[in-house]
């Protein structure tokens, strides 16, 4: 990313490093090391170390729509309030767009049958709004799937509440039943094959956050917490 940029320009980018993505910060630090620009390389290392600490403290878990509480060998994962609010907004947008598009299209078609000129553009606009509305329906599916969701871990014991076909079910198991699986562009955390949450493999911040969560869950079963 930075190989063709002059060192002077890299220093200018370094001055605004806080605005860079996590992946871009890593690449910039690597480029500084390649060029022997030690002060900048050390500065970027400090910035990245601070971000790594934030990942391990789950500061970015909210971007995946979850929050976590930890205390020794105990861990509780649940859906964040902000994520639920965003899902509700998406649901309202989907219903609004779909109804608006349907009413607009139906009105123009009825007007045509009543002798008025056929307004192709307005009908297409109605169809587009209906299509746009269906794209927000994922918020409804997500809201229902995670309504009442919780993952509770105490020592090596796991208890999860999650909806399956609308019904809130309880699943129990051991920490060893929790796995982290790469599935194409998705990194999925699961309990005995049942999805807990997933992350975008291409998003380094999400990928490292879900791995940090997996490592912390595994730590709940360690001797350090259970002696």
Helices and strands as residue ranges (DSSP letters): H 7-15, G 17-19, H 22-34, H 38-56, G 61-64, E 66-71, E 74-79, H 81-113, H 120-135, H 138-145, E 150-154, E 157-164, E 167-174, G 175-177, E 178-183, E 186-191, E 194-200, H 204-219, H 223-226
